[in-house]
Amino acid sequence: MPPSVLVLTGVVSVQVGAGVAVRLFTQIPPAAVTGLRLWTAAVLMAVAGARGLRAGLSGVIQRRSWRDAAVVAGFGLTLAVMNYSIYQAFARIPLGIAVTIEFLGPLGVAVAASRRLLDLLWVGLAAAGAALLAQTGGTPAASHGAVSSHGTVSSHSPALGLAFAVLAGGAWAAYIILSRATGRRFPGSSGLTIAMVAAAVVIAPVGVAAGGAALARPGIVLTGLAIGLLSSIIPYSLELEALRRVPARVFGIWMSLEPAAAALVGLIMLDQALAVREWAAIVCVMIACAGAARGGATGSAQA
């Protein structure tokens, strides 16, 4: 496959996985769905990379590299926070809006690493988009088809959903920084695998408490497996292959299509119709992300 097809397939896979997750909110709370996603992804990655996982863990223990252990543990904690926050946002505001706000995190990392005056334009454009989306805080959740864990329209304030999306964006920014640090300390994908296992352990108490006995139902377990595949395993594999073939700045430009993909999936799968103002905000942030990506490498990872 051409690299562009790999990236676009990964983008669609992530957002379809998000759509499946939001539908599952009608049966179990978002925190339990977060647990299912991280548990299934951790198991699949641990099985696929068992040799690297063992080597990475034994290397830390033998060398007593507690700094390396702290970095990968922080990476795992960031993964847990990022996934938990974005699912809490999905439960309160439309996919397109949540993902657009979340994208401000990696945009901030890209701009912070730049020394170009032109990047001030991208910051201003992103700020304009965020300001437009902030007006969603006064929009009833019902108008966007947000759902609660009981299959009804959420009564939570959309402003809280925006706050969770901002938190997810901050966690994504931290993810980019910690993924680079982890990559320098652990070979191959072993560091990511260790971090994913750590994230699965961190989210376990919250996920089990939220889901309870429902987590043992076969239908829910299978749906959780599908979410883990669609949202983590498939896109990570495709993006890793694409990054081997194209410069990071080109990859970053392609990834800037993700907010639009999220909005379209929200419309098709969840009946989340957005206003013209919200589409304009999404376009502003997409252009800002693409513009910042042209100036240098950007980190990437999916929520």
N, C-alpha and C positions, 0 to 999 in steps of 0.2 A: 504494500500500500504506500502511496505517496505520504510524506510527513503531514501535509495539510489534512489529509483524510484521517490519519491517526489522531491528530489533535481534535478535529471536529467530532469524531466518533467518541473520544473521551469526554468532551464537553457535553454532548448529548446524553451519554451514559450517566454522568454525574447528576444531571438535572432530572432525568427520568427516575433515577434512584431517589432523588429528593421528592418527586411526585408520589412515588410508591410509599415513601416514609410518611408523608403528610396524610395519605389515605389510611395508613395504619394507625394514625393518631385517633381515629374513630373507635379503636378497640383498646389501645393501651396508651398511656401518657407519653409525651415526647421524650422524657428521660429514659423510659424503658426502651423506646425505639433506638435512642442513642446507644444504649448498652448492647442491643442486638447487633447494631452495625459494627461497633468496635469489637465485640466478641467474635463474630463470624470472620471479620477481616483479620483479626489477630490469629485465629486458629488456622485459617487458610495460608497466611503468610508464614506462620511458624512451621507448618507442614512442608510448604514449598521450599523454605529456606532453612530447614532444620540444621544442616551442616554449618552454615554461616552463623546461625543463632548460637549454636554451641561454642563455636570458635570465638565469637565476640564476647560472650559471657565468661568463658574460661580465661580469655586474654585479660579482661579487666581484673578478675580474681587473682590470677597469677602475678600480674604486674602491680597489683594493688593500686590501680589507677583510679582513685576515687574521684578525681576531677572529671575523667571521662565518664564515670558512672553518674556523676551529678549532671553533666550535660545531657546525656541520653535520657535520664530520668526527667529532667526539665522538658525535654522534647516530648516525652510521653504525656506529661501533665498538660502541656500546651495542646496536644492533640485532643485530649479529653475535653478541655475547656472549649476549644474551637468547635468540636462536634456538638457538645451539649448546648452551647450558646446559639448556634445557627438553627438547631432543631426547635429551640424555644422561640426563636424569631419566626420560623416557618409556621408555628402554631398560631401566631398572632397577626402577621402581615403576609402579603403575597410573596411567592418565591422570587419574582423579578425584583421587587423592592429590597428584600432581604439580601439577595446576592449582590445587588448593586452597591448597597451600603457596605457589605463585607469586603468588596473589592477595593475600598479605600485603604485597607490595610496594606496589601502588597504595593499599591500605588505609592503610598507614603514611603515604603522602603526603597522603591526605585528612585523616587525624587530625592530622598535624603542622601543617596549614594551619588547623585549627579552634581556637577558643578556648572551646569548650563543655565543661563538666564531664561531660556525658552521654557524650562520646566516650571517657571512661575506661572506661565500661561496655563499649563495643565493643572496646576494646583487650583488656580482660579476657576477653571472650567469644572473641575471635580467639586469644588466648594459650591458652585452654582447648582450643580445637580443634587448635591446633598441638601441644600437649602430647599429645593423644590420638593424633595422626598420628605423632608421634615414636616411639611404641611400635612402629610398622611397621618400625623399624630392626632389630628382632629377629625379624621374620617372614621365613621363606624366600621368595625371589623366585618359586619355583615355585608357591606357593599363589595367586599373583596372575596367573599366566600371562605374566610378563615374558619377552621374547624377546631373544636375542642376534643379532648380525649373521650368525650361521651357522644360523639357523632353530631353535635349541634354547633351552631355558630358560636365562636368564642366570645365571651363577655369581657375578656381582658383588654386593657387599653392598648391600642396600636402603638402608643408611645413607648410602652415597655418592650414591644417587639422591635422597635427601632433601636432601643438601648441594647438589647441582646445582639442585634446585627452589628452594632458598633463594637461590642465586646468580641464578637467572632472575628471582626476585621483586625482588631488589635492582636488577637491570638494568632491569626494568620500571619501577620507581620512578624511576630515572635517565632512562629513556625519556620519562616524563611531563614531567619538568622540562625536558629538552633539546628535546622537541617544542614546548613553549611558547616557549622561547627561539628556536628555529628559525622558528616561525610568525611571530614578530615581525620577523624579519630577511629572510624570503623570502616573496614573494607566493604565494597559492594553495597548490597541493600541490608546488611546485617544490622546496622544502626537503626534503620527505619523499622525493621522487624522487632527489635528489642523495644523501641519506643511504642510501637503498636501494642505489644503485649503489656507494657507498663500502663498505657492508656486504658486498656481493657480492664486491668486490675483496679485502677483509680475509679473508673465509672461503675464498677460492680455494686458497691453499696447503694448508690443512688438508683441505679437501674433496677436492681432486685426489689428495693423498697417500693418503687413506683409501679413495677409490673406485677409483682406478686406471683400468684399461681398461674396467671394468664401466660407467663413466659414459657410454660411447659406445654402449651397447646401446639400440636404439630403445625397447624396452619400458620400460626404466628411465627414459629421458628423458621419455617420455610420462607416466609416473607422476609424475615430478618436476614436470612442467607442471601436472598436476592438483592436486598438493599446493600449488604456488604460487598457483593460482587459488583453491582452497578456503580456504587458510589466510591469504592476504594480500589478493589483489585484490578478491575478492567481499566479504568482511567489511568491509574498509576503505571500499569504495564505499557499502555499505549503512549503515554507522555514520555516515559523513559526512553522508549525506542525513538520517538520523534526528536528528542533532545540530542540523540546521538547523530542525527543527520542534518539539523539546521541550527543556526546561531540562536542563542538565548533570546536576543532581541526580536527575532522573527517569531519565535515561539510565544513570546509575551504579547505580540500584536494579535496573533491568532487567539490566544486565550482571552483577549478583551471582548470576544464575542459572547462570553459566558452569561453576562447579565441578560442579553437579549434572548439567549436560549432558555434561561430560567423563566423569563416572562412568557415565552411561547409555551413552554411545558405547563406553566401554571394556568394559562388560558385553556389549553387543550385537555389536560388531565384533571384540573381542579376547578375549572370555570371561574378563574380569577381574572376578570376583565379589568384592565388598567385605564385610567384617564389619560387624555392627551398630555397633560402636564407631567404625569409619571413616566410616560414613554419618553418625553423630552429629557427628563432627568436621567433616565437610563442611557440615552444616547450621549448626553454630556459626559457621563462617567466613562462610557466605553471609549469615546474619542480621547479623553484624558489618559486612560490606561494605555491605549495604542500609542499615543504621542510620547508618553514617558518610556514605553518599551523600546521605541526607536533609538533612544539615547544611550541604551546600555542594557546589560543583562538584568533580567528580573527573575526572582525565585518563583517557583510554582509548587502548589500542592492543592488537593481538593478538600472542601469542607463537607 
